[in-house]
Amino acid sequence: MKINQLLADWPPGVVATQAWLHRQGVGSSLARKYQQSGWLEKVGHGAWRRSGDRIDWQGALYALQQDSPLRFWAGAQTALDLQGYDHYLRLGGETISLWAAPGATLPTWFAQHDWGMPVSCTSAPLFADSDTATWQGFRPPHHDFEVWISSPERAVLELIHVSDGEALFSSVADLLAGLATLSPRRLQRLLEACRSVRVKRVFLLLARHAGHAWYARLDLTRLDLGSGKRQLISGGHLDKQFLITVPGSFANAS
């Protein structure tokens, strides 16, 4: 492939993996030749960028998603930030929160590159299935490509999974208080597919506390909430409905 055609097919701001270059007819030897000629620059082993191009983690995530769209995605706090909910949520410090399908790990070129902020990648079988309706596309500003990120409903459950007890009843609770427009249908599907009893109980307790209309439309009888009591914080009060120990202001004693 001639370099002009390659660059025409290559969106600015995007990392090109060697696998993608192969699909464009550019093998590793030709890629090295283009590098020597000043057209390409190496990002890391098996990854390239246009010479002089500015890349960020979103352009790198796009590259990861070309081979398998939902093997990696932006989730939890990062997905909520991208959708404009950052004013509700501040857990201290900025971290890129990526999620991966069970067993997937970030390639070395991504994990070792400096993206300007730390990257966390969670690979956990949080849900029993992969309903594509629980992800959505996001187009980064000033770019001509789209990446898959968690929907707000999925991102909240992911955030609960990675948050400790103290954060759940401050930052995450404040976040849920502002999410008045979540989809009860999507939440129902996610909660039924969720494998974590802790995540389900905490989400439902925080949702009950927030008092949004969508909470009343959830069918709790279809959810497996496990059995027995769970302690989230020491010295708290037992919530009688969901059997978790929480701050007194969140507990339902009846």
C-alpha positions in Angstrom: 0.0 0.0 0.0 1.2 3.5 -0.8 1.8 5.8 2.1 -0.8 8.4 0.8 -3.6 5.8 0.8 -2.5 4.5 4.2 -2.7 8.0 5.7 -6.0 8.6 4.0 -7.5 5.6 5.8 -5.8 6.3 9.1 -7.8 8.8 11.3 -5.7 11.5 13.0 -5.1 10.9 16.7 -5.4 7.1 16.4 -2.8 4.5 17.2 -2.3 1.9 14.5 -1.6 -1.6 15.7 0.5 -3.9 13.5 -2.6 -6.1 13.1 -4.5 -3.1 11.6 -1.5 -2.2 9.3 -1.5 -5.8 8.1 -5.1 -5.5 7.1 -4.2 -2.4 5.1 -1.5 -4.3 3.3 1.4 -3.0 5.4 3.6 -5.6 6.9 6.1 -5.1 9.6 9.0 -4.6 7.2 7.1 -2.0 5.2 6.1 -0.3 8.5 9.8 -0.1 9.5 10.6 1.4 6.0 7.9 4.0 6.5 9.4 4.8 9.9 12.8 5.2 8.5 11.3 7.6 5.9 9.8 9.7 8.6 6.2 8.8 8.0 5.5 6.7 11.1 6.7 6.7 14.7 6.7 3.8 17.1 4.4 4.0 20.1 5.7 0.7 21.4 6.0 -2.9 20.3 3.4 -3.5 17.6 1.9 0.0 17.7 2.5 3.1 15.5 1.4 6.7 15.1 1.6 9.1 12.2 4.8 11.1 12.5 4.2 14.2 14.7 0.6 13.2 15.4 -0.8 13.8 18.9 -2.3 10.7 20.4 -4.1 10.1 23.7 -5.6 7.2 25.5 -8.9 7.5 23.6 -7.1 7.1 20.2 -5.3 4.1 21.7 -8.5 2.6 23.0 -10.0 2.9 19.5 -7.0 0.9 18.2 -7.7 -1.9 20.8 -11.4 -2.0 19.8 -10.7 -2.5 16.1 -9.9 -6.2 16.6 -12.6 -6.9 19.1 -14.9 -4.0 19.9 -15.9 -5.0 23.4 -12.7 -6.7 24.6 -11.7 -3.3 26.1 -13.8 -0.3 27.0 -13.9 2.8 29.2 -16.0 2.2 32.3 -16.8 3.2 35.8 -15.7 6.8 36.7 -14.1 7.4 33.3 -17.3 6.5 31.3 -19.3 8.8 33.7 -16.8 11.6 33.2 -17.1 11.4 29.4 -20.9 11.6 29.6 -20.8 14.7 31.7 -21.4 13.4 35.2 -17.9 14.5 36.5 -19.4 17.3 38.5 -21.2 14.7 40.7 -18.1 12.5 41.2 -14.7 13.1 42.5 -12.9 10.3 44.2 -9.5 12.1 44.5 -7.0 12.1 41.6 -7.5 11.3 38.0 -7.2 7.8 36.7 -8.2 6.3 33.4 -10.6 3.5 34.2 -10.6 0.8 31.5 -12.4 -2.5 31.7 -11.6 -5.7 29.9 -13.3 -8.9 29.1 -12.4 -11.7 31.5 -8.8 -12.9 30.8 -7.9 -9.9 28.6 -4.8 -7.8 29.5 -3.7 -4.6 28.0 -0.9 -5.0 25.5 2.5 -3.8 26.6 2.6 -0.8 24.2 -0.6 0.6 25.9 0.3 -0.3 29.5 3.8 1.2 29.3 3.0 4.4 27.4 2.7 7.7 29.3 -0.9 8.9 28.8 -0.6 11.8 31.2 -2.4 10.0 34.0 -2.4 6.6 35.5 -4.4 3.8 33.9 -6.3 1.1 35.8 -7.7 -1.9 33.9 -10.3 -4.1 35.6 -10.9 -7.6 34.2 -13.8 -9.0 36.2 -16.7 -11.2 35.2 -19.1 -8.8 36.8 -22.0 -9.7 34.5 -23.2 -13.0 33.2 -23.7 -11.9 29.6 -22.6 -9.1 27.3 -25.7 -7.2 26.3 -24.4 -4.7 23.8 -27.2 -2.3 24.8 -25.3 -1.6 28.1 -22.5 0.0 26.1 -22.7 3.1 23.9 -20.5 5.0 21.5 -18.6 8.1 22.4 -16.9 10.5 19.9 -14.0 12.4 21.5 -14.2 16.2 20.8 -12.3 17.3 17.7 -11.8 13.7 16.5 -13.2 11.7 13.7 -13.6 8.3 15.5 -15.8 6.7 18.1 -15.0 4.4 21.1 -17.2 2.1 23.1 -17.8 3.1 26.7 -20.2 1.9 29.4 -23.6 3.3 29.6 -24.3 5.3 32.8 -26.3 2.4 34.2 -23.4 -0.1 33.6 -20.8 2.5 34.7 -22.4 3.0 38.1 -22.4 -0.7 38.8 -18.8 -0.9 37.7 -17.9 2.0 40.0 -19.5 0.3 43.0 -17.5 -2.8 42.2 -14.2 -0.9 42.5 -15.1 1.5 45.3 -14.5 0.9 49.0 -17.0 1.4 51.8 -16.2 5.0 52.6 -16.4 6.2 49.0 -19.7 4.4 48.5 -21.5 6.6 51.0 -19.9 9.9 49.9 -18.9 10.3 46.2 -20.9 7.4 44.8 -24.0 8.3 46.8 -23.7 11.9 45.6 -23.4 10.7 42.1 -26.5 8.5 42.2 -28.4 11.5 43.7 -27.9 13.3 40.5 -28.8 10.4 38.1 -32.5 11.0 37.8 -32.8 9.8 34.2 -31.4 6.3 34.3 -33.2 3.6 32.3 -35.1 1.2 34.6 -35.3 -1.3 31.8 -31.5 -1.3 31.3 -30.9 -1.3 35.0 -33.2 -4.4 35.4 -31.2 -6.3 32.7 -27.9 -5.4 34.3 -28.9 -6.2 37.8 -30.3 -9.6 36.7 -27.1 -10.4 34.9 -24.8 -9.0 37.7 -22.8 -11.7 39.5 -21.9 -9.7 42.6 -24.3 -9.7 45.5 -22.4 -6.9 47.1 -22.7 -4.6 44.0 -26.5 -5.3 43.7 -27.2 -4.7 47.4 -25.2 -1.5 47.5 -26.7 -0.1 44.3 -30.2 -0.8 45.4 -29.6 0.7 48.9 -28.1 3.9 47.4 -30.8 4.1 44.7 -33.5 3.8 47.4 -31.8 6.5 49.3 -31.7 8.8 46.2 -35.4 8.3 45.7 -35.6 8.6 41.9 -38.7 7.5 40.1 -36.8 4.8 38.2 -36.1 2.9 41.5 -39.8 2.1 42.0 -39.9 0.5 38.5 -37.3 -2.1 39.3 -38.5 -5.6 40.1 -36.5 -6.7 43.0 -38.2 -10.1 43.2 -36.3 -11.1 40.0 -32.9 -10.4 41.5 -30.7 -12.8 43.4 -29.5 -10.8 46.4 -28.0 -13.8 48.2 -28.4 -14.5 51.9 -26.8 -13.4 55.2 -25.5 -10.1 56.4 -22.7 -8.2 54.9 -20.6 -5.5 56.6 -19.5 -2.6 54.5 -18.3 -0.3 57.2 -17.4 -0.9 60.8 -19.6 0.6 63.5 -22.5 1.1 61.1 -26.2 0.2 61.2 -27.8 -2.8 59.7 -30.1 -2.1 56.8 -33.0 -4.5 57.4 -34.1 -4.6 53.7 -30.7 -5.4 52.1 -28.9 -6.8 55.2 -25.7 -4.7 54.9 -24.1 -2.6 57.5 -24.1 1.1 56.4 -24.0 4.6 57.9 -27.0 5.3 60.0 -28.4 7.9 57.6 -28.6 5.2 54.9 -30.1 2.4 57.0 -33.7 1.3 56.9 -34.5 -0.2 60.3 -38.0 -1.5 59.3 
